[in-house]
Amino acid sequence: MESAMESQTILRSLPFAVMGAVAVLDLLAGPRLGFLSLLTLGPAFASVSGGVRYTAAVGGIALAICLPLSIYDHLLGRQQNMITFFTIAGVTAASMLASRLRTRRERELANVRLVAEAAQRVLLRPVPRRAGDLRIALSYTSAAADAQIGGDLYEVVTTPRGVRLLVGDVQGKGLDAVETAAWVLGAFREAAYDEAELADVGERLETSLSRHLGGEKFVTAVLAEVHDDEISLLNFGHPSPLVLGGDGSVHPAEPQEEAPPLGLVSLGSPRPKPYKIWFAEGDQILFYTDGVIEARDARGRFYPLEERAASLRAGEPQAALDCLRADLLAHVGGPLPDDAAMLLLRRQRS
């Protein structure tokens, strides 16, 4: 926030700095060399950050500076001087138009972004922080793109058969991805309560998406169901969750066989099979989307999630996950190129 404010301050002062520099340069050069036409840089730079009135005011100041400098350069009344005046006035008018169009565009983007963020807040409901003997933490970081919202999705529901959850990533971005995410979440919320087996929940999702998706669109996802001292996973082509054992071990919970994403299973590919892993007191499991592991630093190195995930053992789950998110952003050194969602489960009975 402070950096943005500093940049805005610099941009607002740039037109005056440029016009001041042109005036000083003209005075030092003497009457033989004229730099008055460079005063047009003032209103041109003003249109980058200011509104129409601000740009017009800078253009007026440029004309006011041009008058005494014309007298100093012995140009007042000459044709060359009149052309300079008209040039400054013309550039000011064009800059005012550019400023108006830029302001309108920024307002439209702001409105679209507000609608998109509101839609995503409705779609992605807050997850419970506690569910039975589970502590749950969530981190969701949107990519820095104009008014774009991605297709990362997550949900945690408590059913009569235990806690079930979903973490997924829709192919593509924008409203199409959000619409597909809404279909997946709606189907999961319904099937999670109705179906007795986790595999049947996956079948319901695939059936729903086969009616909705077209072409080669797909959704990677991992479904989970928590039991006593273990957790069942069903992986549809999604990055494998990381298991952080209470003994200090860190390893991915990989399925025995690779399976295609949702939307492609109906093409004849083999169905994924549920598999169970040990999940006892003190153990943690981290679900995430590919925006985390595909984040690169300035040298092009991917984020080493398995190495950095060891820090999740310290402190409360949400605080630990927030620290991991901060480390991810520091690794990239700027906005993420893709949305990144992380969901952490910790088995903590006390």
C-alpha positions in Angstrom: 0.0 0.0 0.0 2.8 2.4 0.9 4.7 1.6 -2.2 1.6 2.3 -4.3 1.1 5.7 -2.6 4.8 6.6 -3.2 4.5 5.7 -6.9 1.3 7.8 -7.2 3.1 10.8 -5.5 6.0 10.5 -7.9 3.7 10.4 -10.9 1.8 13.4 -9.7 5.0 15.4 -9.3 6.6 14.3 -12.5 4.9 16.9 -14.8 6.1 19.8 -12.7 9.6 18.3 -12.4 9.8 17.9 -16.2 8.5 21.4 -16.9 10.9 22.9 -14.3 13.8 21.1 -15.9 12.8 22.4 -19.3 12.6 25.9 -18.0 16.0 25.7 -16.3 17.6 24.1 -19.4 16.1 26.9 -21.7 17.5 29.6 -19.4 20.9 28.0 -19.3 21.1 27.5 -23.0 20.3 31.1 -23.8 18.1 32.6 -26.5 19.9 30.8 -29.3 18.5 27.4 -28.4 14.8 27.0 -27.7 13.4 24.1 -25.7 9.9 25.4 -25.3 8.3 22.6 -27.3 9.4 20.2 -24.6 6.9 21.8 -22.2 4.4 19.5 -23.9 5.8 16.7 -21.7 4.0 18.3 -18.7 0.4 17.7 -19.8 1.4 14.4 -21.4 2.8 13.0 -18.1 -0.2 14.5 -16.2 -2.6 12.4 -18.2 -0.9 9.2 -16.9 -2.0 9.7 -13.3 -4.3 12.7 -13.1 -7.8 13.5 -14.1 -9.1 15.9 -16.8 -9.0 19.0 -14.6 -5.5 18.2 -13.3 -4.2 17.7 -16.9 -5.8 20.9 -18.0 -4.2 22.8 -15.1 -0.8 21.4 -15.9 -1.3 22.4 -19.6 -2.2 25.9 -18.4 0.9 26.1 -16.3 2.9 24.9 -19.3 1.5 27.9 -21.3 2.2 30.2 -18.5 5.8 29.1 -18.3 6.1 29.4 -22.1 5.2 33.0 -22.2 8.1 34.5 -20.1 10.5 32.1 -21.7 9.4 33.3 -25.2 10.2 36.8 -24.1 13.6 35.7 -22.8 14.3 33.8 -26.1 13.2 36.8 -28.2 10.5 34.7 -29.8 7.3 36.4 -28.8 5.1 37.2 -31.8 7.1 35.0 -34.2 5.5 32.2 -36.2 7.7 29.6 -34.4 6.5 30.8 -31.0 2.8 30.7 -32.1 3.3 27.1 -33.3 4.8 26.2 -29.9 1.8 27.7 -28.1 -0.6 25.8 -30.3 1.4 22.6 -29.9 1.2 22.9 -26.1 -2.6 23.6 -26.3 -3.1 20.7 -28.7 -1.1 18.2 -26.6 -3.0 19.4 -23.5 -6.3 18.7 -25.3 -5.2 15.3 -26.4 -3.9 14.5 -23.0 -7.2 15.5 -21.4 -9.0 13.1 -23.7 -6.6 10.3 -22.9 -7.0 11.1 -19.2 -10.8 10.9 -19.5 -10.6 7.5 -21.3 -8.1 6.1 -18.8 -10.3 7.2 -15.8 -13.4 5.6 -17.4 -11.5 2.4 -18.0 -10.2 2.3 -14.4 -13.7 2.9 -13.1 -15.1 0.0 -15.3 -12.3 -2.3 -14.1 -12.9 -1.4 -10.5 -16.7 -2.2 -10.9 -16.0 -5.5 -12.6 -13.4 -6.4 -9.9 -15.9 -5.6 -7.2 -18.6 -7.8 -8.8 -16.1 -10.6 -9.4 -14.8 -10.5 -5.8 -18.4 -10.5 -4.5 -19.2 -13.5 -6.7 -16.2 -15.4 -5.5 -17.0 -14.7 -1.8 -20.5 -16.1 -2.3 -19.1 -19.1 -4.2 -16.2 -19.9 -1.7 -17.8 -19.8 1.7 -15.6 -19.5 4.8 -14.5 -22.9 6.0 -15.0 -23.9 9.7 -12.0 -23.5 11.9 -12.9 -26.6 13.9 -14.6 -29.8 12.9 -14.6 -32.5 15.5 -11.0 -33.2 16.4 -9.7 -31.3 13.4 -8.2 -27.8 13.3 -8.6 -26.2 9.8 -6.7 -23.3 8.3 -7.2 -21.7 4.8 -5.1 -19.5 2.6 -6.4 -18.1 -0.7 -4.3 -15.7 -2.8 -5.7 -14.3 -6.0 -3.5 -13.7 -9.0 -2.8 -10.1 -9.9 -4.8 -9.8 -13.1 -7.2 -7.1 -14.1 -10.7 -8.1 -12.9 -9.9 -11.8 -13.3 -10.9 -14.4 -10.8 -9.6 -17.9 -11.1 -11.1 -21.4 -10.7 -9.4 -22.5 -7.5 -12.1 -24.0 -5.2 -12.4 -25.6 -1.8 -15.1 -26.8 0.6 -15.3 -28.5 3.9 -18.5 -30.1 5.1 -19.4 -32.1 8.2 -21.7 -35.0 7.3 -23.2 -37.9 9.2 -20.3 -40.0 7.8 -17.7 -37.6 9.0 -15.8 -34.6 7.6 -15.5 -34.5 3.9 -13.6 -31.9 1.9 -12.8 -30.9 -1.7 -9.9 -28.9 -3.1 -9.7 -28.3 -6.9 -8.6 -26.2 -9.8 -10.7 -25.4 -12.9 -8.9 -25.1 -16.2 -8.9 -21.5 -17.3 -9.9 -18.3 -15.7 -12.6 -15.6 -15.6 -16.3 -16.1 -15.4 -16.3 -19.4 -17.3 -14.0 -20.9 -14.7 -16.2 -19.5 -11.9 -19.3 -20.9 -13.4 -17.6 -24.4 -13.7 -16.4 -24.0 -10.1 -20.0 -23.3 -9.0 -21.2 -26.5 -10.7 -18.4 -28.6 -8.9 -19.1 -27.1 -5.5 -22.8 -27.4 -5.8 -22.6 -31.0 -6.8 -20.1 -31.8 -4.0 -22.2 -30.1 -1.3 -25.1 -32.2 -2.3 -23.3 -35.5 -2.9 -21.2 -35.2 0.2 -24.4 -35.6 2.3 -26.2 -38.1 0.1 -23.5 -40.7 -0.9 -22.3 -43.3 1.5 -18.9 -43.8 -0.2 -16.3 -41.3 -1.3 -16.0 -42.9 -4.7 -19.7 -42.3 -5.2 -19.2 -38.6 -4.4 -16.6 -38.5 -7.2 -19.0 -40.3 -9.6 -21.6 -37.6 -8.9 -19.1 -34.9 -9.6 -18.1 -36.5 -12.9 -21.7 -37.0 -14.0 -22.6 -33.4 -13.2 -19.6 -32.1 -15.1 -20.1 -34.3 -18.1 -23.4 -32.5 -18.6 -21.9 -29.1 -18.1 -18.4 -29.1 -19.6 -17.7 -29.1 -23.3 -14.7 -29.7 -25.5 -11.5 -30.5 -23.5 -12.2 -28.6 -20.4 -11.5 -30.3 -17.1 -11.2 -29.8 -13.3 -8.4 -31.3 -11.2 -9.5 -32.2 -7.7 -8.8 -34.2 -4.6 -11.6 -35.4 -2.3 -11.0 -36.5 1.3 -12.9 -38.1 4.1 -11.6 -38.1 7.6 -11.9 -41.2 9.8 -10.4 -42.3 13.1 -6.7 -42.2 12.8 -6.8 -42.2 9.0 -8.0 -40.2 6.0 -9.4 -41.5 2.6 -8.3 -39.6 -0.5 -9.7 -39.6 -4.1 -7.4 -37.9 -6.5 -8.6 -36.6 -9.9 -5.3 -35.5 -11.5 -4.6 -33.0 -8.7 -1.3 -32.3 -7.0 -0.9 -34.8 -4.2 -1.4 -33.4 -0.7 1.5 -33.2 1.7 1.5 -35.2 4.9 3.3 -33.8 7.9 3.7 -36.5 10.4 3.9 -35.9 14.1 7.4 -37.6 13.9 8.7 -34.8 11.7 8.4 -36.6 8.3 7.1 -34.8 5.2 5.9 -36.7 2.2 3.3 -36.5 -0.6 0.2 -38.7 -0.3 0.4 -40.0 -3.8 -2.2 -42.4 -5.2 -1.1 -45.8 -6.4 -2.4 -45.1 -9.9 -2.7 -41.9 -11.8 -6.2 -40.8 -12.8 -7.5 -38.1 -15.2 -9.2 -34.9 -14.0 -12.9 -34.5 -13.7 -14.5 -34.0 -17.0 -12.2 -36.5 -18.8 -13.0 -39.6 -16.8 -16.1 -40.2 -18.9 -13.9 -40.5 -22.1 -13.1 -44.0 -21.1 -10.1 -43.3 -18.8 -9.8 -45.5 -15.6 -11.6 -44.2 -12.6 -9.5 -43.1 -9.6 -9.5 -45.4 -6.6 -9.8 -44.2 -3.0 -6.7 -44.8 -0.9 -6.1 -44.3 2.8 -3.2 -42.9 4.8 -2.5 -42.7 8.5 -3.7 -39.5 10.1 -3.3 -39.6 13.9 -3.0 -37.1 16.7 -0.4 -34.4 15.8 -0.4 -35.2 12.1 -1.2 -32.6 9.5 -2.1 -32.7 5.8 -1.8 -29.8 3.4 -4.0 -29.6 0.3 -3.0 -27.0 -2.3 -3.5 -26.0 -5.9 -0.8 -25.9 -8.6 -0.5 -22.1 -8.3 1.6 -22.8 -5.2 4.1 -25.3 -6.6 4.3 -23.6 -10.0 5.3 -20.2 -8.5 8.8 -19.2 -9.6 11.3 -16.7 -8.3 13.4 -14.3 -10.4 15.7 -17.1 -11.4 12.9 -19.3 -12.6 13.1 -21.7 -9.6 9.8 -23.3 -8.5 8.6 -22.8 -4.9 10.0 -25.7 -2.8 6.8 -26.5 -1.0 7.8 -29.8 0.5 10.9 -28.2 2.0 9.1 -25.1 3.4 6.1 -26.9 4.6 8.0 -28.1 7.7 7.4 -24.6 9.1 3.7 -25.5 9.5 4.4 -27.3 12.7 5.0 -24.1 14.6 2.1 -22.3 16.3 -1.6 -22.3 15.5 -2.6 -23.7 12.1 -3.9 -20.5 10.7 -0.9 -18.5 11.8 1.5 -21.1 10.5 -0.3 -21.2 7.1 -0.2 -17.4 6.9 3.6 -17.5 7.4 3.9 -20.1 4.6 1.8 -17.8 2.3 4.1 -14.9 3.2 7.1 -17.1 2.3 5.5 -18.0 -1.0 5.0 -14.3 -1.9 8.6 -13.5 -0.8 9.8 -16.3 -3.1 8.0 -14.9 -6.1 9.0 -11.3 -5.2 5.7 -9.9 -6.4 2.1 -10.8 -7.3 1.5 -14.5 -8.0 1.0 -15.4 -11.7 -1.8 -17.8 -10.8 -4.3 -18.2 -8.0 -3.0 -20.2 -5.0 -5.2 -22.0 -2.5 -3.9 -24.0 0.5 -6.0 -25.9 3.1 -4.4 -27.3 6.2 -5.9 -30.0 8.4 -4.3 -30.7 11.8 -5.5 -33.6 14.0 -5.7 -32.2 17.5 -8.1 -33.8 19.9 -7.2 -31.7 22.9 
